[in-house]
Amino acid sequence: MAQYSSARLDASFAALSDPTRRGVLEQLGRADASITDLADRFHMTLTGMKKHISLLEKAGFVTTEKAGRVRKCRLGHERMEEEVAWIENYRRLWDARFEALDQVVAELKQREADNDAG
């Protein structure tokens, strides 16, 4: 199996584990927004939203830039290739297991049909 950065995957999946943070990513996919705007949109305190943004920044999914008193957020440059590759490896593993299970079921059905016919 390919080698992946544990710290990177941990930060990524921790960031993606929360529905608010996934919502923030969806929102930023549509348009950049200030932390204040995001806090308002998600009905939370500014401090709470700052914590969410901090985790998203740690994972590389969001970047922030201060302009005066406003901190603007935008999608980061991280494109989740490593995370997708990690998930894909497990998808292939489970596909192979399900194919093997399908084969066993088909063989059992065939034996049952042969026993009923004979």
C-alpha positions in Angstrom: 0.0 0.0 0.0 1.3 3.5 -0.7 2.8 5.6 2.0 0.8 8.6 3.2 1.6 11.3 5.7 -0.2 10.4 8.9 -0.1 14.0 10.2 -1.5 15.3 7.0 -4.3 12.7 6.8 -5.1 13.3 10.5 -5.4 17.0 10.0 -7.5 16.6 6.8 -10.0 14.1 8.2 -10.2 16.0 11.5 -11.1 19.1 9.5 -13.6 17.3 7.4 -15.2 15.4 10.3 -17.4 18.4 11.3 -20.5 19.4 9.4 -19.9 23.1 10.0 -16.4 22.9 8.6 -17.7 21.0 5.5 -20.4 23.7 5.2 -17.7 26.4 5.4 -15.8 24.7 2.5 -19.0 24.5 0.5 -19.6 28.2 1.1 -16.1 29.2 0.2 -16.4 27.2 -2.9 -19.1 29.6 -4.0 -17.4 32.8 -2.8 -14.7 34.2 -0.4 -16.1 35.4 2.9 -15.0 37.0 6.1 -14.9 35.1 9.3 -17.7 37.4 10.6 -19.9 36.6 7.6 -19.3 32.9 8.1 -20.0 33.1 11.8 -23.3 34.9 11.0 -24.2 32.4 8.3 -23.6 29.4 10.6 -25.2 31.1 13.6 -22.2 30.8 15.8 -19.9 33.1 17.8 -16.9 34.7 16.1 -14.6 32.7 18.5 -16.2 29.4 17.5 -15.9 30.2 13.8 -12.2 31.2 14.3 -11.6 27.7 15.8 -13.2 26.1 12.8 -11.2 28.2 10.3 -8.0 27.4 12.2 -8.5 23.7 11.7 -9.3 24.2 8.1 -6.2 26.3 7.7 -4.1 23.7 9.4 -5.3 21.1 6.9 -4.5 23.5 4.0 -8.2 23.7 2.9 -8.6 27.4 3.7 -6.3 30.5 3.6 -7.0 33.7 5.4 -5.8 37.2 4.7 -6.2 40.2 7.0 -7.4 43.5 5.3 -7.7 46.2 8.0 -10.0 44.7 10.7 -11.5 42.1 8.4 -10.0 38.6 8.0 -11.1 37.2 4.6 -11.2 33.4 4.0 -10.9 31.6 0.7 -10.3 28.0 -0.4 -6.7 26.9 0.1 -4.5 25.4 -2.5 -4.7 21.9 -1.1 -6.7 19.7 -3.4 -7.1 16.6 -1.3 -5.3 14.3 -3.8 -3.6 12.4 -1.0 -6.9 11.9 0.9 -8.7 10.8 -2.2 -5.9 8.3 -3.0 -6.1 6.9 0.6 -9.8 6.4 0.3 -9.5 4.9 -3.2 -7.1 2.3 -1.9 -9.7 1.2 0.6 -12.5 1.3 -2.0 -10.5 -1.1 -4.2 -9.9 -3.3 -1.2 -13.6 -3.5 -0.4 -14.6 -3.9 -4.0 -12.3 -7.0 -4.2 -13.8 -8.4 -1.0 -17.3 -7.9 -2.3 -16.4 -9.5 -5.6 -15.0 -12.5 -3.7 -18.2 -12.7 -1.6 -20.3 -12.5 -4.8 -18.3 -15.5 -6.2 -18.9 -17.5 -3.0 -22.6 -16.7 -3.1 -22.9 -17.7 -6.8 -21.1 -21.0 -6.1 -23.4 -21.8 -3.2 -26.4 -21.0 -5.3 -25.1 -23.3 -8.0 -24.5 -26.1 -5.6 -28.0 -25.7 -4.2 -29.5 -25.7 -7.7 -27.4 -28.8 -8.6 -28.6 -30.6 -5.4 -32.3 -29.7 -6.2 -31.9 -31.0 -9.8 -30.2 -34.2 -8.9 
